[in-house]
Amino acid sequence: MGSGQVNPIAVYDPRIIYDIIPDHYIQYLCGLGYNDTQVSTDASNSIQCSIVGSIAHEDLNYPSISITLDPSKTKLVNRTLTNVGDANEVYNIDVEEPKGISVVVSPSLIQFLQIGHEKNATFEFSSKGMLLNQGNISDGQLKVDCGKHFIRSPISGTIL
């Protein structure tokens, strides 16, 4: 599942972004299990994962969401959205759920009061109680819409 056809005009005016700083990528690599030497090579700098910390792969503030889900547990994923469009815009957040996976988003409506304003959204993933086989991968999508602009991001869930 892709994110759609490239629209150069829309790329020039994304409206909202998932802002990220380079240090988050370092923490992401540490969270993936790369050792200090490997991370240092990628970063072109001396890195110690025990000092910079690590984050789980699903916690990287990235537009797409990829999770691994134990059917007996709930998983929370957070995203921070930053307004780079007009002030005072209201967006509805909706999810087309991956098969067999329930996704509850909170809040489902966000309002940006100014340019640069940040809002957090939490996604709660859980099994719908369907019989799911280990290793099954299911796709869905996140839909963010203000009436004038529509943004889609892929969601992928793998059952443990």
Buried (B, 14 or more C-beta within 10 A) or exposed (E): EEEEEEEEEBEEEBBBBBEBEEEBBBBBBBBBEBEBEBBBEEBEEEBEBEEBEBBBEBBBBBBBBBBBBEBEEEBBBEBEBBBBBBEEBEBEBEBEBBEBBBBBBEEEEBEBEEEEBEBEBEBEBBBEEEEBEEEBEBBBBBBBBBEEBEBBBBBBBBBE
